[in-house]
C-alpha cells in the first residue's frame, strides 16, 4: 500500500529521490554533497547529478563552507522552499479529500491508532538519524517491546 507515492505526491515536477534530497537540505540546512549522498543512501556521483539538475532549476545553490574554504555546502533556495510548500499544500488537500470518504467509525479508529503510533514513529525516525553507536542508548524501550511480543 503506497498511498503517498500513488495518490498524495505529485511526481511530475520532482522525482522521489530529488524530493527526499531537497527535503533533507530543507530540514538540516546547508549540507555537504558527500554527507547528503550518504544520508540518502545513494552514490556521490548520482547525488552530484541530482544536485546539478536541482541547481539548474534554481531549487538549491552551492554555498561556501565556512569550516573549509575548499568545500561547498548545498543549501535550499527560496524557489526550492516554495516548491516544497506547494507540494505539502497539495498533499494535504488530497489527504483531506481522502479522509472525507471515511465513515465516522473509520475516522475514529484512524485517530486512535495515530495517537498510539505517532510517538513510536517519531522515535524510529530519531533512531534512524542517529549514528549506530547512539542507537544503543535508545534500545531499552525497543527491547521491552520485543520482550512484550514474546509473551
C-alpha positions as semicolon CSV with decimal commas, in nm:
position;residue;x (nm);y (nm);z (nm)
1;X;0,000;0,000;0,000
2;X;0,175;0,312;-0,120
3;X;-0,074;0,591;-0,064
4;X;0,187;0,866;-0,068
5;X;0,355;0,757;-0,388
6;X;0,038;0,669;-0,575
7;X;-0,203;0,943;-0,476
8;X;-0,072;1,208;-0,241
9;X;0,259;1,304;-0,403
10;X;0,291;1,478;-0,735
11;X;0,594;1,334;-0,907
12;X;0,551;1,539;-1,223
13;X;0,783;1,814;-1,102
14;X;1,028;1,617;-0,885
15;X;1,139;1,255;-0,867
16;X;1,112;1,077;-0,534
17;X;1,490;1,083;-0,478
18;X;1,507;1,453;-0,570
19;X;1,220;1,530;-0,332
20;X;1,384;1,334;-0,049
21;X;1,716;1,513;-0,100
22;X;1,551;1,856;-0,123
23;X;1,352;1,786;0,194
24;X;1,668;1,683;0,379
25;X;1,850;2,000;0,272
26;X;1,548;2,200;0,389
27;X;1,530;2,020;0,728
28;X;1,901;2,002;0,806
29;X;2,022;2,323;0,648
30;X;2,325;2,359;0,424
31;X;2,499;2,023;0,392
32;X;2,799;1,881;0,208
33;X;2,714;1,685;-0,102
34;X;2,902;1,377;0,021
35;X;2,711;1,384;0,350
36;X;2,381;1,427;0,167
37;X;2,460;1,131;-0,059
38;X;2,549;0,912;0,241
39;X;2,235;1,009;0,432
40;X;2,015;0,946;0,128
41;X;2,189;0,616;0,055
42;X;2,293;0,692;-0,300
43;X;2,634;0,722;-0,463
44;X;2,816;1,051;-0,462
45;X;2,823;1,070;-0,845
46;X;2,445;1,014;-0,857
47;X;2,389;1,280;-0,593
48;X;2,615;1,518;-0,788
49;X;2,396;1,475;-1,096
50;X;2,076;1,514;-0,894
51;X;2,204;1,834;-0,729
52;X;2,320;1,973;-1,064
53;X;1,967;1,925;-1,203
54;X;1,821;2,095;-0,894
55;X;2,071;2,380;-0,929
56;X;1,968;2,435;-1,292
57;X;1,605;2,460;-1,177
58;X;1,702;2,708;-0,904
59;X;1,595;2,479;-0,618
60;X;1,935;2,460;-0,448
61;X;2,255;2,660;-0,452
62;X;2,614;2,589;-0,359
63;X;2,739;2,792;-0,065
64;X;3,089;2,841;0,072
65;X;3,165;2,609;0,365
66;X;3,277;2,838;0,650
67;X;3,469;2,550;0,805
68;X;3,661;2,454;0,490
69;X;3,727;2,704;0,212
70;X;3,787;2,421;-0,036
71;X;3,443;2,266;0,016
72;X;3,091;2,376;-0,071
73;X;2,761;2,323;0,103
74;X;2,427;2,262;-0,066
75;X;2,151;2,495;0,052
76;X;1,787;2,532;-0,047
77;X;1,679;2,846;-0,231
78;X;1,358;3,043;-0,186
79;X;1,230;2,879;-0,507
80;X;1,306;2,537;-0,354
81;X;1,117;2,631;-0,038
82;X;0,820;2,748;-0,245
83;X;0,815;2,419;-0,434
84;X;0,823;2,216;-0,111
85;X;0,547;2,432;0,040
86;X;0,331;2,384;-0,270
87;X;0,387;2,007;-0,265
88;X;0,294;1,998;0,103
89;X;-0,022;2,202;0,040
90;X;-0,122;1,968;-0,243
91;X;-0,063;1,655;-0,030
92;X;-0,275;1,800;0,249
93;X;-0,559;1,882;0,009
94;X;-0,550;1,533;-0,137
95;X;-0,535;1,372;0,208
96;X;-0,827;1,584;0,327
97;X;-1,033;1,467;0,030
98;X;-0,946;1,105;0,104
99;X;-1,028;1,139;0,475
100;X;-1,371;1,274;0,384
101;X;-1,450;0,932;0,232
102;X;-1,420;0,758;0,572
103;X;-1,713;0,665;0,791
104;X;-1,723;0,820;1,140
105;X;-1,616;0,483;1,285
106;X;-1,321;0,458;1,046
107;X;-1,221;0,816;1,122
108;X;-1,229;0,745;1,497
109;X;-1,025;0,425;1,456
110;X;-0,767;0,610;1,247
111;X;-0,742;0,891;1,502
112;X;-0,690;0,645;1,791
113;X;-0,431;0,441;1,604
114;X;-0,244;0,758;1,505
115;X;-0,227;0,868;1,871
116;X;-0,062;0,536;1,956
117;X;0,165;0,512;1,652
118;X;0,288;0,870;1,620
119;X;0,523;0,876;1,924
120;X;0,667;0,541;1,818
121;X;0,722;0,664;1,462
122;X;0,895;0,978;1,591
123;X;1,127;0,759;1,797
124;X;1,206;0,540;1,498
125;X;1,292;0,849;1,292
126;X;1,517;0,973;1,573
127;X;1,688;0,633;1,594
128;X;1,729;0,617;1,216
129;X;1,900;0,957;1,214
130;X;2,139;0,859;1,496
131;X;2,475;0,701;1,427
132;X;2,457;0,328;1,504
133;X;2,653;0,359;1,832
134;X;2,399;0,612;1,960
135;X;2,101;0,388;1,877
136;X;2,212;0,157;2,157
137;X;2,116;0,432;2,401
138;X;1,758;0,401;2,276
139;X;1,740;0,020;2,291
140;X;1,583;-0,045;2,633
141;X;1,240;0,060;2,507
142;X;1,284;-0,145;2,192
143;X;1,395;-0,444;2,398
144;X;1,092;-0,409;2,621
145;X;0,866;-0,408;2,314
146;X;1,038;-0,724;2,188
147;X;1,000;-0,887;2,529
148;X;0,633;-0,793;2,533
149;X;0,584;-0,955;2,191
150;X;0,742;-1,280;2,310
151;X;0,487;-1,313;2,592
